[in-house]
Amino acid sequence: MRKQKSLALLLLALIALLFASRNLSERLEVWSVVLALVALITVVALLLRPLFVRRGARRAGLPSRYERVRDPWRALDKGEDPTED
């Protein structure tokens, strides 16, 4: 579903870019410049989006095996002795 929405938005942006560029070739108007700029930004954003997708639904942070290890720097901040177990 998400790919279909992205594809439809990409197609719409490309059509808008084509329409604006055709109008710009005939005469310079502000609305066609704005349309071309927005369409170009949309196309670039849609093409770069897959590079920033998270690869998994794992929770953020350290794995649980590291959470059990006592951090000596945090112990020092709390005023505790990090050498004691």
C-alpha positions as CSV (number, residue, x, y, z in Angstrom):
1,M,0.0,0.0,0.0
2,R,2.8,2.4,0.9
3,K,4.7,1.7,-2.3
4,Q,1.5,2.3,-4.3
5,K,1.0,5.7,-2.6
6,S,4.7,6.6,-3.3
7,L,4.4,5.5,-6.9
8,A,1.2,7.5,-7.4
9,L,2.8,10.6,-5.8
10,L,5.9,10.2,-7.9
11,L,3.8,10.0,-11.0
12,L,1.8,13.0,-10.1
13,A,5.0,15.0,-9.3
14,L,6.5,14.0,-12.6
15,I,3.4,15.1,-14.5
16,A,3.4,18.4,-12.6
17,L,7.1,18.9,-13.4
18,L,6.5,18.2,-17.1
19,F,3.5,20.5,-17.2
20,A,5.4,23.3,-15.5
21,S,8.4,22.9,-17.7
22,R,6.3,23.1,-20.8
23,N,4.7,26.3,-19.6
24,L,8.1,27.7,-18.6
25,S,9.4,27.0,-22.1
26,E,6.6,29.2,-23.5
27,R,6.6,32.1,-21.0
28,L,8.0,32.8,-17.6
29,E,5.3,32.9,-14.9
30,V,5.6,32.7,-11.1
31,W,3.1,29.8,-10.7
32,S,4.9,27.6,-13.1
33,V,8.2,28.2,-11.4
34,V,6.7,27.4,-8.0
35,L,5.0,24.3,-9.4
36,A,8.3,23.1,-11.0
37,L,10.2,23.7,-7.7
38,V,7.7,21.9,-5.6
39,A,7.5,19.0,-8.0
40,L,11.2,18.7,-8.2
41,I,11.6,18.7,-4.4
42,T,8.9,16.0,-4.2
43,V,10.6,13.8,-6.8
44,V,13.9,14.1,-5.0
45,A,12.4,13.4,-1.6
46,L,10.5,10.3,-2.9
47,L,13.7,9.0,-4.6
48,L,15.8,9.5,-1.4
49,R,13.1,8.1,1.0
50,P,14.2,4.5,0.7
51,L,17.7,5.4,1.9
52,F,16.4,6.5,5.3
53,V,13.9,3.7,6.0
54,R,14.4,1.8,9.3
55,R,15.3,-1.8,8.6
56,G,13.6,-3.4,11.6
57,A,10.9,-3.0,14.2
58,R,13.4,-3.7,17.0
59,R,13.2,-1.5,20.0
60,A,15.8,1.3,20.3
61,G,18.7,1.2,22.7
62,L,21.2,-1.3,23.8
63,P,20.6,-5.1,23.7
64,S,19.6,-6.6,27.0
65,R,22.9,-8.4,27.5
66,Y,24.6,-5.0,27.7
67,E,22.0,-3.5,30.0
68,R,22.9,-6.0,32.7
69,V,26.6,-4.9,32.7
70,R,27.4,-2.3,35.3
71,D,28.7,0.9,33.9
72,P,31.6,2.2,36.0
73,W,31.1,5.8,34.9
74,R,27.5,5.8,36.0
75,A,28.5,4.3,39.4
76,L,31.1,7.1,39.8
77,D,28.5,9.7,39.1
78,K,26.2,8.2,41.7
79,G,29.1,8.2,44.2
80,E,29.4,4.4,44.3
81,D,32.5,2.3,44.1
82,P,32.6,0.8,40.6
83,T,35.0,-2.0,41.7
84,E,32.5,-3.5,44.0
85,D,30.1,-6.2,42.7
